[in-house]
Amino acid sequence: MDLINEALEFEQRKLKSLSTSDRIEISRKAKELILGLNEIYKSKKDEKIMDIMKRLTAIKRKVEKRLKGRHLASGI
């Protein structure tokens, strides 16, 4: 259950004005938490754990989108 608490605390982190290294760290931490929660979910099948994983995945995608940058529109 310590992993669940860690994930909930991670969700509360501020995501404003982060450096590139901060974004990389957040992305890696989110992945680590998601994989750990997935192992718990496999045995317990608790929907609350699935909801936490979904929220962490959304945070991870948001951070990674900013890391990768936006691509120019094709055809220009």
C-alpha atoms as a printed R data frame, in Angstrom:
   type eleno elety resid chain resno       x      y       z
1  ATOM     1    CA   MET     A     1   0.000  0.000   0.000
2  ATOM     2    CA   ASP     A     2   3.033  2.264   0.323
3  ATOM     3    CA   LEU     A     3   3.302  2.354  -3.477
4  ATOM     4    CA   ILE     A     4  -0.291  3.573  -3.733
5  ATOM     5    CA   ASN     A     5   0.416  6.401  -1.282
6  ATOM     6    CA   GLU     A     6   3.551  7.315  -3.220
7  ATOM     7    CA   ALA     A     7   1.514  7.427  -6.443
8  ATOM     8    CA   LEU     A     8  -1.110  9.660  -4.854
9  ATOM     9    CA   GLU     A     9   1.592 12.048  -3.613
10 ATOM    10    CA   PHE     A    10   3.198 12.025  -7.074
11 ATOM    11    CA   GLU     A    11  -0.134 13.102  -8.593
12 ATOM    12    CA   GLN     A    12  -0.150 16.225  -6.422
13 ATOM    13    CA   ARG     A    13   3.179 17.463  -7.811
14 ATOM    14    CA   LYS     A    14   3.220 20.825  -9.535
15 ATOM    15    CA   LEU     A    15   3.922 20.594 -13.244
16 ATOM    16    CA   LYS     A    16   4.582 24.280 -13.931
17 ATOM    17    CA   SER     A    17   7.899 25.708 -15.134
18 ATOM    18    CA   LEU     A    18   9.864 22.471 -15.219
19 ATOM    19    CA   SER     A    19  13.263 22.009 -16.784
20 ATOM    20    CA   THR     A    20  13.877 19.293 -19.328
21 ATOM    21    CA   SER     A    21  15.661 17.147 -16.756
22 ATOM    22    CA   ASP     A    22  12.683 17.557 -14.376
23 ATOM    23    CA   ARG     A    23  10.327 16.395 -17.123
24 ATOM    24    CA   ILE     A    24  12.500 13.347 -17.836
25 ATOM    25    CA   GLU     A    25  12.592 12.515 -14.124
26 ATOM    26    CA   ILE     A    26   8.800 12.861 -13.831
27 ATOM    27    CA   SER     A    27   8.262 10.654 -16.890
28 ATOM    28    CA   ARG     A    28  10.539  7.920 -15.538
29 ATOM    29    CA   LYS     A    29   8.999  8.078 -12.058
30 ATOM    30    CA   ALA     A    30   5.483  7.873 -13.512
31 ATOM    31    CA   LYS     A    31   6.463  4.805 -15.552
32 ATOM    32    CA   GLU     A    32   7.984  3.154 -12.485
33 ATOM    33    CA   LEU     A    33   4.844  3.826 -10.427
34 ATOM    34    CA   ILE     A    34   2.520  2.615 -13.183
35 ATOM    35    CA   LEU     A    35   4.427 -0.661 -13.573
36 ATOM    36    CA   GLY     A    36   4.481 -1.197  -9.811
37 ATOM    37    CA   LEU     A    37   0.764 -0.494  -9.487
38 ATOM    38    CA   ASN     A    38   0.091 -2.835 -12.393
39 ATOM    39    CA   GLU     A    39   1.673 -5.713 -10.468
40 ATOM    40    CA   ILE     A    40  -0.618 -4.967  -7.508
41 ATOM    41    CA   TYR     A    41  -3.620 -4.639  -9.824
42 ATOM    42    CA   LYS     A    42  -2.946 -8.052 -11.386
43 ATOM    43    CA   SER     A    43  -3.480 -9.746  -8.034
44 ATOM    44    CA   LYS     A    44  -6.198 -7.578  -6.486
45 ATOM    45    CA   LYS     A    45  -8.237 -6.405  -9.519
46 ATOM    46    CA   ASP     A    46  -9.184 -3.222  -7.615
47 ATOM    47    CA   GLU     A    47 -10.718 -0.533  -9.848
48 ATOM    48    CA   LYS     A    48  -9.277  2.221  -7.629
49 ATOM    49    CA   ILE     A    49  -5.778  1.072  -8.553
50 ATOM    50    CA   MET     A    50  -6.745  1.133 -12.241
51 ATOM    51    CA   ASP     A    51  -8.030  4.695 -11.849
52 ATOM    52    CA   ILE     A    52  -4.729  5.782 -10.280
53 ATOM    53    CA   MET     A    53  -2.805  4.164 -13.143
54 ATOM    54    CA   LYS     A    54  -4.976  5.990 -15.697
55 ATOM    55    CA   ARG     A    55  -4.356  9.360 -14.022
56 ATOM    56    CA   LEU     A    56  -0.600  8.711 -13.848
57 ATOM    57    CA   THR     A    57  -0.593  7.727 -17.515
58 ATOM    58    CA   ALA     A    58  -2.315 11.010 -18.397
59 ATOM    59    CA   ILE     A    59   0.355 12.945 -16.477
60 ATOM    60    CA   LYS     A    60   3.110 10.939 -18.173
61 ATOM    61    CA   ARG     A    61   1.671 11.583 -21.647
62 ATOM    62    CA   LYS     A    62   1.318 15.300 -20.942
63 ATOM    63    CA   VAL     A    63   4.945 15.576 -19.815
64 ATOM    64    CA   GLU     A    64   6.241 13.486 -22.719
65 ATOM    65    CA   LYS     A    65   4.271 15.536 -25.245
66 ATOM    66    CA   ARG     A    66   6.079 18.618 -23.953
67 ATOM    67    CA   LEU     A    67   9.441 16.810 -24.085
68 ATOM    68    CA   LYS     A    68   9.006 15.748 -27.695
69 ATOM    69    CA   GLY     A    69   7.749 19.144 -28.829
70 ATOM    70    CA   ARG     A    70   5.240 19.822 -31.523
71 ATOM    71    CA   HIS     A    71   5.848 18.737 -35.074
72 ATOM    72    CA   LEU     A    72   5.331 21.127 -37.945
73 ATOM    73    CA   ALA     A    73   2.170 20.633 -39.934
74 ATOM    74    CA   SER     A    74   2.783 18.372 -42.919
75 ATOM    75    CA   GLY     A    75   2.471 19.727 -46.416
76 ATOM    76    CA   ILE     A    76   3.845 23.175 -45.703
